């Protein structure tokens, strides 16, 4: 049984005629101890999906209009408030982008981590455990850093402290939502390497939300590509990166800067992700697609399994797009 299984999830903002569909029939599966990367441009619905796992979306304005979110076989959408409090942190923890905005500026780092321990592991709410967690995430001189305020730490150290706080309850699933967005390239690589090492040490599963396919190959077991509220391709990471089947996946890969290429200009994807309530008819990517066909604007493609563990939402996936 997968640790996390999302089945046909539908999330609307608003109701009735004014409802805007942010997530439309989403399917995801993540096994214990594995890493799944959910990739797509800003506005694709990645963060909404991530927040829905522990029902962190405010309702209203959001509404869970259909589907299931199964954590260890239990449907989160049917849980009562008391059970949800145990899931949030105890089963699934979050690391958000821009740690400076997520950490409380008026409390010391040690106290913020200790609060997470008091909620889920009160017997371990000690300075010694906080120091162990800070050491685990690679913060130097943790005995001194437990007394630091967030503004006294660099962006990279703040993100490490956020990861330590997320690990404090010993979750089975860590959701990292764009954890490297506000960091420079060197620190980004360090954070991704840290997440991979922690997964190997602790055995937890990771759902990494990102718009950058360049970091996926270093950490992911599987990748799901999201566009305009839908999964357009899902596959094992190596296969997807080497042989993408969907035009959008190929466009994302081509837009990653390369040190080996001779081109002086980046390859950009024309246009922008359509806003909620203004999705085009047929395939939602067709106005931006370099391989668009007349049928693309007329019929809505479904997500079909074309190979073992490979699904794609494009009837023109064959032959592979890199041939």
C-alpha positions, 0 to 999 in steps of 0.5 A: 500500500502506498504511503500517500495516494491521491485519487481523482482530487478536485479542488475548487475556489468558490462554489456554483457558477463562480467556482474556479477549478484549481486542481482537476482530477489529480492522481498521485502515488508515493511509496514509503521511503521514496521521493516524488517530485511534482514539477510545473510552472507557477500557477499550475496548482502544485502548492494547492495540491501540497497544502491539500494533503494535510487539509491546510487550505482554508475552506472557504474559499477552497472546497474539496469537490471530489476525490480522496487523499489517502495517508496510510490508507486513511482518507484525510478528507474524512478525518475529524479535527482531532485526527487531523491535528495528529496528522499535521506534523506527526504524519506529514510535515512541511518545509515552505519556500522563503524560510524568513517568512515562515519562521517567527521573528520574535522567538529563538530558533531553539524554542520554535523547534522545541514547540514542535517537539512538545506537540508531537513528542513531549518526552523529547522536548529538551535542548539536547534533542533540539541540538541533535536535530540542528546537528542532523541538518548540518548547522554548525555550533548548534549549542549556540544556534539554539539561542539565535533569532531567525534574523541572525542566520543566513537564508541557507541556515534558516532553511536548515532550521525549518527542516529541523523543525519539520523533522522534529515530530518524526513524520513519515512524509516530508512535503518540501514546497519550493524549498530552494526558491529564495536561496542562491545556487550553491545553497540550493544544491546543499539543501537538495543534497541534505534532503536526499541524505536525510531521506536515506538516514531516516527512511521518510518519504519526500514530496518535493514541489518545484518548477525546476527540472534541473534539480530533479535528477539529483533526488527524485525516484519518480516525477509528475509534471503538472500543468493548469491543474492536471498531471500531464506526465508521470514516470520514473525520474531517469526515464522522464528526463532522458525520454520525455513524452509530453511536449510540456515536459520537453519544454521544461527540460529545454528551458533548463540552463546548460553549461555544455550547450553552445546556445547563448540564449535560454529556450523559453516557453511562449505564453503563460499558464492560463489563469483559473477560469480561463482554461482553453478548450481541448488540451490546456497546453495546446496554445503554447505547444510546438507540436499542436494539431487541429484535434488538440483544441477540440478534444480533451486528452486523458491521462493514459498509461502508455508504458509500465509506470509511464502515463501521459496526457497527449495522444501524439506522444509517439514517437518520443519527442526527442527523436 
